Amino acid sequence: MAESKQIQYLNKDFDGFKQKLLEFAEIYYPQTYNDFSETSPGLMLIEMASYVGDVLSFYVDNQVQENFLQYAKQRNNLLSLAYNHGYSPQVTNASTAEVDVFQIVPSSIASGLVQPDFNYAMIIDDGFQIQSSNDTSQFFYSSNKIDFTISGSADPTDISVYSLDSNNQPNFYLLKKKVKMTAGALKTATFSFTSPQRFSTVQIEDNNIIEIVNVTDSDDNRWYEVPYLAQETIFDEQTNIAQNDPELYQYNETTPYLLKIKKVPRRFVSRFKANNTLELQFGPGISDSPDQEIIPNPDNIGLGLPYGQDKLTTAYDPSNFLYTKTYGLSPSNTTLTVQYLIGGGAASNVSSNSLTILSSGNVSFFGSNLDSTLQSTVRDSLAFTNNTPAIGGGDGDTNEDIRQNTISQFPTQLRTVTKDDYIVRSLSLPPKFGTVSKVYITQDLSISPNNRTPENSYDTNLLALYLLSKNNAGYMSIADPALKNNLITFLGEYRMLTDAVVIKDAFIINIGINFDIILLPNYNNRVVINNCINAITNYFDIDKWQINQPILLNNVRNLIDNVDGVQTIKKLEIINKVGTSNDYSQYAYDIRGATINEVIYPSLDPSIFELKFPSTDINGRVVTN
């Protein structure tokens, strides 16, 4: 029986392999080989074997290391790990700019009143581009259209008098809109497909690709980008008009667009490669048979009805899932046209008042049969400018950026798990679907604990999301039903399966402030009072307040006391302002009863304190004692 030899498995480098090989030869082959001098052929073979072992050990360690996000160093591996964890890296960061868009419209008379003639209002389709006048290589792109006939809290149209006629009446009005634009030049690539292939891929070999804008085939079918091929629905925006929703269109001033869910069989995913090229991958749907013939439909199996299918004893090949449209269609016998944006970087941070040239875009008028001379005058008046510089442009994600961003995104995987997740997700609803200003979420405790029974006990997974919006004037307002409907649709794609969310209205408590102060010698009464009012106005700025935030009276006192010229505060009083006739909330609130230890607490029902009219609701006096 052959002797069992002891082998060491802990050697990792050249010296370790060499030493153990020498010991191995000395122990097991003492009579066969004993020349271990530096010039012996045997030592050369041992060192060559040690060299091979060292190299193999290095690559084994390296490959193991590259499988872990925390330790991977090669960019292609980091990109793959990022996509596996749900993070989409960027190879460039594009700047953004807020651009003012202007046009004039002639006046018209309706019911004896002079008003703008919106028949001459222009509509600029989405996808238009603006060019920088200072650097003609810089383009900015808008995915939103400009429609001067629509005005709401999320997309207001400012109207002012542009010129007067000889009778001192307006003959032209100036219309102004704001639009956010992203740096990037629009480019096009085409790809031809013949016979269908499962999970076919194409690559866009270009530099500094920002995003895919549009993909259409030769039959004018649109293909949609999704995070992963198994996701078969996308968000679809629809103009809030009567044809789209006869009930919600009345709220189109505050919610100009409705959010819907659309099922898309034609879809793709995109992934950057290590050389910064962008790969597009499509689905495997190549079967001509309906999906339910090779994958059973659970809705009609075993029903015992004439139209039902008896498939309970049928075995299915798991590979059938790859031949269905479950992961989307595969393009075949067509040509895909891909529009994408390139650019970004630090050069895209252009200066203010430089985005003035309309580079491309389809411009039309709202009305028809218009006066050609006026139409030409109005078209020539179209102008653009950015009052503030474009910011945010820079390099793409470094390897360490990819690592850290992926780690930070992975815990929730785009799901709303905690209360903070629901708040952040609600506030991220695009403004075109309504303005979500304040959000507060808690368990739904609408049933009193003393009155709960097994039949009406509240569900621990039932969440109450309290919501407030803003009106056109920037004041707190109750969210309209269209906004709530959009938010329900939006959260439905992210909420946990076991969570149920009920959207409710938070209460608005309007307040006023009265104070008396004693001044230091040689200070002007009016100046000090105005400075106090400005400090209080800034403190109670509604953008800084949240639902269920209490008022700390000591903080307000310290605020006034720190104003230059104030010696002491003699009185500080918070009062409730109520009454819809005065544009306040309809709900009265007992401020005195809610004050405990110099803290004014909000109501048990989630509410927010709003100092609505600081110019009239803050009253200060200078007293002498």
Buried (B, 14 or more C-beta within 10 A) or exposed (E): EEEEEEEEEEBEEBEBBBBBBBEBBEEEEEEEEEEEEEEEEBBEEBBEEBEEBBEEBEEEEEEEBBEEBEEBEEBEBBBBBBBEBBBBBBBBBBBBBEBBBBBBBBBBEEEEEBBBBBBBBBBBBBBBBBBBBEEEEBBBBBBBBBBBBBBBBBBBBEBEBBEEEEEEEBBBBBBBBBBEBBBBBBBEBEBEBEEBBEEBEBBBEEEBBBBBBBBBBBEEBEBBBBEEBEBBBBBBBEBBBEEBBEEBBBBBBBBBBBBBEEEBBBBBBBBBBEEBBBBBBBBBBBBEEEBBEBBBEEEEBEEEEEEEBEBEEEEEEEEBBBBBBBBBBBBBEBEBBBBBBBBBBEBBBBBEBBBBEBBEBEBEBBEEEBEEEBBEBBEEBBBBBBEEBBEBBBBBBEBEBBBBBBBEBBEBEEBBBEBEBBBEBBEEBBBBBBBBBBBBBEEBEEEEEEEEEEEEEBEEEBBBBBBBBBBBEEBBBBBBBBBBBBBBBBBEBBBEEEBEBEBBBBBBBBBBBBBBBEBEEEBEEEEBBEBBBEBBBEBBEBEEBEBBBEBEBEEBBEBBBEBEBBEEBBEBEBBBBBEEEEEBBEBEBEBEEBBEEEEBBBBEEBBBBBBBBBEEBBBBEBEEE
